[in-house]
Structures are given as C-alpha cells and as structure tokens.
Amino acid sequence: MHAGIIFLLVIIGSVLFHIFTPWYWTDIASNWGGMDDTITLTFWVGGGVFVAVCLFMIYCVFRYSHKEDRRAEYKPEDKKLEKILTWATTLGVAALLAPGLIIWNQYVNVPKNAIEVDVMAWQWGWQYRLPGADGKLGTTQVRNIADNNPFGINPDDPFGRDDIMVESDVINLENNRPVKILLRSVDVLHNWYVPQFRAKMDAVPGTVTFYWFEPNKVGEYEVLCAEYCGVGHYAMRGGVEVQNKADYEVWLSEQETFEQLSARYEKLNVDGNKLAKK
Amino acid sequence: MSDEYDNNKSYQAQSSEVMDGSTGSVNPDIDYVRPAEVGEQELYHGHSFIEKWVFCQDAKVIGVQYFLTAVFTGIVGLILSWLMRLQLGFPELAGFMTAEHYYQFVTMHGMIMVVYFLTALFLGGFGNYLIPLMVGARDMVFPYVNMLSFWMFFVAVAVLMASFFVPGGPTGAGWTLYPPQTILEGTPGSGMGILLMLISLSLFVIGFTMGGLNYMITILQARTRGMTLMRMPLTVWGIFTATVLAMLAFPALLVSAIMMTLDKVLQTSFFMPTILKAGEVLEYGGGSPILFQHLFWFFGHPEVYIVALPAFGIVSDLISVHARKNIFGYRMMVWAIVGIGGLSFFVWAHHMYVSGMNPWFGFFFATTTLIIAVPTAMKVYNWILTLWRGNIRINTVMLWCLGFIVTFVNGGITGIFLGNVSVDVPLSDTYFVIAHFHMVMGIAPLMVIMGAVYHWFPLVAGKMLHEGLGKWHFWITFLGAYSIYFPMHYLGFIGVPRRYFEMYDSPYMTSAVGMNEFISIAAFIVGAAQFILVFNIIKTLKTGKKAEQNPWKANSLEWYTSTVPPEHGNFGERLPVVHRWPYDFSVPGAKDDFIPQTTAPSEVIHTEVEKT
C-alpha cells in the first residue's frame, strides 16, 4: 500500500515540477522556434506515456498485491493486444519523428542570402572573419597562421584580401538576416553555442563545419563552448551582439580588412627596420 | 529434488539416439526429452585454498570475484561523483580542487561506471554465476579460459587504478576520449594517464573476449536436456545477446585504443589533423578526429545495450517470480531483446548529430534510433502487463523492479528527445544528456542490480538479507536518485553545458545555483545509502536467517541445485531434465502456484498448461 502511494506522489510531483518549474529554456532569439515546438510536442506525447505507464503500474500495485488465497491469471500471450500496442507505438514514434526530420531538413539547407561568418576556435578563445565587398571568404590553412595573418588566409587567394577581421571574442550580427556559421578549429574540438539561438555544431580541426540561424532579437548574448576542449573548456566564453541594420553597418565599417592589417604589419616592419638601422 | 529423476534411465551419448532426434521421430511418451548429444564435462576441482578461491575455475567463484572487483571500482566511481558534486554544488568547500582534478574525476567516474562497473558486473558477475546454473550446466565450457578472463580484468583494473598515482595523474579527457585533445597538453593526464587508460581498456577487451566466448558457447552448446532456446529464462537471453553485442562491438574500441596509442607514442596521424599549438605547428597531419568518434560510438552505442539487455532479462525474471505470474508475451520479449541488439549497431551516430559529420547522416540515424523505441516500448508494456492480474509480493526485490520501471521509462522518453535529430541540437552537450543517460543506463540498471542482489543472495550465501534494511535502502536510493536526475533535465533546457568546472555568472546559469546545491546533497545521501547494503550483507552473513531452498518459489534451475549454496558442479549426481519454460506460475489446476522447469508433464497431468 505505502509503496503505491509513494510512487503515486513521485509521479504527481514530477508533473507539478514540470508545470511550475522556474527553470526552463531561455527566451528564444532565433528562427529555430520549431525546435522548441517539437520539444513541447515530445513532452506532451512522451510525458503522457510516462504518466500512463506509471499510473497503470501503480494501479496494479494497489489492485493486485499479494493475497495467500488468490491466484494470478495464467495467460502467456495475447497476440491481439500485443499487435495493437506495437502499431500504436509505431504511430506515436512516427508522429514525433516527422517534425524532427522536417526541421532537420531546414537545418541542413542554408538559405542563399545567408551571410557567412568564419568562426575560428582555439584553446581557449574565439575570433571571427566576415567576407568583404566581394561577398566571399578567402581560403585558409593552419600553416599560414602568423602574427600578420591571424586567420591563416592563403596570401594568393584574391577573395581573401578584403576579408574583414574581427580579432575579438565578440561578433556583431545583423538582426533578421540569416547567418551561416562556418566553424573551424586550429587545435581540438570546440563548439560555438548560444543557448538563445538553440543551434550548435562542433568545430573540428582539419575540416570546416557549418550551421545556420537567423537572429531575431536585438541584444547581447553569451557564447559558450559546448564541446569539451581541455582544462579551459568552462572558461571559453565569447559574445554576440545582434544589432539593427544601421548600427551593424556602422560597426562593420570600423573593422579592419586583411589588406589593411597586412599593410599595418608591413609598416611596422619597415619602421622596425628603420629603428634597427639607426 | 533428485528423487524426481529416479524414473529416468541414465542416458549416454549414442549416435543412434542423436539420429533419432534429428529426424524428428515422435515418442508417444509425454515426458520424452531428447537424449544428451555429448557426454558430461569433466571438472577440475581445486585442491588448495589458492585453487579454490583465487585461481579458481568454478564459474560461480569467478562470478563472485568479478562482482566484488566491479563493486570496488564502483565505490571508487561513487567517491569521484561525490567530489564532482561537491565542486558543482558547494565550490567554496572544494577549494582543494582545480579544474584539472575536476576533469580527471569526471573522466574516471564515467569510464569506471560504464565499463569497469556495469559491464563487468552484469556479464562477468551475473553472467558467470547464473548462466551455467540457469541452463543446467555443470560449469562454463572453458573453465580455465574463464579464470584467465577474470584475472585479465583484474589486471586491467589495477592498471586503471595505477593511473591515479603516475605523474600528471589519470586522464581528464572525458570518458569519450575524443582526440585531438585527449593526447595533447591542455588536457590533464595527457602523458602517462592516457597511456595507462588505453592499455587498461585493451586488457579489458582481451579479458572480456575470453569470458564472452565462454558465455556464448556455454549457452549454445552446454544446455541440459530439454532446455530449448525458447525455454531459457530471459536473464539468459539478455546476457547472451549482450555478449554477442560485446564480441562485435569491443573490437572497435580495441582498434581505436591501439590507433590512439600509436598517435600518442609514434606520432602517427590516424586521428590527428594539422594542429597549431602555442604558435607551433605539431608533427601531425591528415588524420580525422571524427573517424575516432565513429569507431568509439560503434562500440559505445552497443555498449549501452550490453548493460541494458542483461538488466532487461533479469528484471523480467524478477517481476515474473514476485508477481507469481508468467512473463507476458515471452516470445515477444525474446525477439525484442534480439531485435534491440541487432538494431543497436545501426544507431551509433545519434551521438554525433552535432559532431560535424555529414549532416545528411542525421536523417538515417534519427530514423533508426526512433525505430528502436518500438521494441523497447513493447518490453515496458509486457513488464506492466505481467503485473496486471498478478499476485504481487511487494517485497524489496519487487520494489527495485518497480523503481526500475519508473526510471527506465523516464530515461527512455528523454531518449526520444535526444534521438530525434533536430530536438537534439539544443539539448546535446547539456545537462539534459547527463540526466538522460544517468536515468536510463545508470539508475535503471542499478535498480536491477540491487533487485538481483536481494533476489539471488539467498542462493549465493544461503541466507536471507534483512527486508527492513532492504526497504530503507530502496526508498532512499530511489527517491534520492530520482530527485538528482529529474530536475537535472531542466538545467539542460536552460542551456547549461556539461563538463563545466565553474558556471561563472551567466544569468541563466546562476538561477540554478539552488538546484545544484540540492542535487549535490541528494547525491551525498544516495551514495551513503549504498552502505546500508554493505552493512546488511555483513550483518546477514554473521547473524542472518538461514534461507530455505528456493525461498521465492521460483521455477528456474538455479534454485534446484543439490546443495545451497550450490557446490562446484551445481547439480549433484545427475543433471536436471527440463520439461517446460520457467514461467509456469499460477497454472490453473496445479497444486502450488508454481511448477518447476524440471517437473514432467505426467506429474501435473490435470493442469491447463498453455505453453511449455
């Protein structure tokens, strides 16, 4: 008896906890509301099954607890019941899978008007690169990385000359414009993750991975590394600032291009040489 | 029980009889059981203390050795989890702990619990003890190899534990050991620590292969007369299928461990691309970190079922015995176990939806993953339908089974979240994942282990564990564990990433400080409650009530041994002959509410038995 009551309280407590929890997802700030909706749907279906199964179990505990003078039913199989349950479960699972796959299809197909952002990760930090006036990012190689080429852009690639370098762990994005995040890492796995955008993907050294989203709420957000990357993992934070088009363009115009950065370093070099000669 | 066999004439292996059996000639005698096809196994009985208790060839002793060694590693894993929870709940009290320590504890806790505790306990512990007894064999078919298997495991554990004491400490790469960070500076224990881990894993796989061959071949070749495959207890089916999975999955782990060792020691580049570290390009190039993840999860996902399937099997038997009712839908249960086992090889990359593998894989692996939910759900239905119209003893064993159903269904449902590719995107690498897998493959199997300990202790030790203590142990563990992991899902919804040493002051994370403190306190209590069992065992061994033979009135063969606890050879003079499945409980017309597997049809002529 007591056992049934305690189990019942556990189930009721779980449902109440879910209804009144102060801990739930952060306000969404991207186009991936469909992910939240699928989670909600899964909660209804899955939570319903959980509660139903547990209540049935508790009912059995109350109704059929041991009595010396009673015998259990003897019925090894019930083909019909098993068939009904199999098909009902299959349908339920399919109903959950379908929206999941539809949203995944959106997730892997990037809109054509998305602006590309090169997110470069290392132990333990981030920096960002945007395409210049030509709208294309230059190709890169880890071996090219140097003080005067922090992103390892191939010096011979004409698309790379006007790339915009953001040597900061904070990147600005334009509100309501799709962004294709191109992830790369120079050392180990990382993952550029903003909880409010919902989306994430690992950065893998040796390859470029991607995902996309469309920020839709102006504001500042914290970037977390979501793939364990060594002892500094928990401290590997960054930031995103989502701005209106006007503010964004002001910010963009203040950033340095690869060409400008190279020129600055050459000047430094020349100045340095002059100093050395003196 | 031996007088039951007096009417049977002693059978010897004769080729003519074998021929008769295989051509399917029907003997009109209703008690007819096909004769034995091979002669009896000769056993080597130990003569000295060392041969009887240390280098012993008796599967039961080996099972207990596995059990105790696994429990020892489990206690180490438990203490590590306490240290982690201290840091997460009360960082001000954990001043001695650096981030390096924390990650080492996380890693060792994970690896110990999954491989050295759960796998070794279910297959090495319960497998060794129960397989020969339940299929009616005198021992495993290769007793000497079986002994080697345990000692190889023992050495693997010793090497693992040694890594706590080497310079740099144990590896802190996370139990998944993802390269490149695993073998690079920047990860704690990337020197000696990771090498010892890889060596220990390799030894474990070698040792486990020796044991696994034994379990498989014993079940396939050494069953007693009349023990057809479809008369085996589901415990044996679960362990058998899990062993087949292990034989196919562990090689992938061994291969990745070897390749990673080469990457570490000889600077090969199986998993290592060009890497820039501290301003210098390392001597690696062209390797694929994602290849490792495929290999690891090709092992790692079946590994989940290597732990889960024996638990499924054992809990089925416990529920059936203590509900005094046949397991509902036995054939469905068998095929579900086999089906889940087969499918488990086609779902591995659902651990890698956001790993950077080709995103088109997501469609395939989400579909296969959700298909596996169907046979799993069928098992759950059949467990609760077994309770339905049963005559349920609400004793300690049954409580653990009920606790298993609640936690397993809870963890299974959250698995549907994570398996459904686009839902996984916001939740992967967060505390939701931690809550999910602890519920479904930590707590749920643990519930079964505990139930199994209370159920079979009378057989192993000949004494009954104390019920009152058992109930306290259950309720503290169940309620405590549930209140650790149920709220933890919501940390994942907030977006708190896993493997964070400190949360800092992100607003949505600081809102969870109170919850983290609560979870930590619950974890300390649940951990401490496990010592109730230790106390119960010690007390019972000293002063406990002596167990009668077959105290639960079960049908399966392990309760019908010549002595309790069973001696080497298990069944005395003659091996038992099996006439029915082990679930003939509450059969209409029968005198008792159970009919042992050894009871011949002619002895229970008035019963309405549907399935034999």
Interface residues (C-beta under 8 A of the other chain):
Chain A: A3 I6 F7 V10 I11 S14 F17 T21 P22 W23 Y24 W25 T26 W32 G34 M35 D36 T38 I39 T42 G46 G47 V49 F50 V53 C54 F56 M57 C60 V61 Y64 S65 H66 K67 R70 R71 A72 E73 Y74 K75 P76 E77 D78 L81 E82 L85 T86 T89 T90 V93 A94 L96 L97 G100 L101 I103 W104 N105 Y107 V108 W122 Q123 V142 R143 I145 L183 V186 D187 V188 L189 N191 Y193 P195 Q196 R198 A199 K200 M201 D202 A203 V204 P205 G206 T207 T209 E222 L224 C225 A226 E227 Y228 C229 G230 V231 G232 H233 Y234 A235 R237
Chain B: A99 E100 Y103 G172 A173 G174 Y178 P180 Q181 L184 G186 T187 P188 P273 T274 I275 L276 K277 V281 G286 G287 S288 P289 I290 A323 R324 K325 N326 F328 G329 Y330 R331 M332 V354 S355 G356 P359 W360 G362 F363 A366 T367 L370 I371 A373 V374 A377 M378 V380 Y381 I384 L385 L387 W388 R389 G390 N391 I392 R393 I394 L399 L402 I405 V406 V409 N410 I413 T414 I416 F417 N420 V421 S422 V423 V425 P426 L427 S428 D429 T430 W475 L479 Y482 F486 P487 Y490 L491 F493 I494 G495 P497 R498 R499 Y500 F501 E502 M503 Y504 S506 Y508 S511 A512 M515 Y583 F585 S586 V587 P588 D593 E608 E610 K611
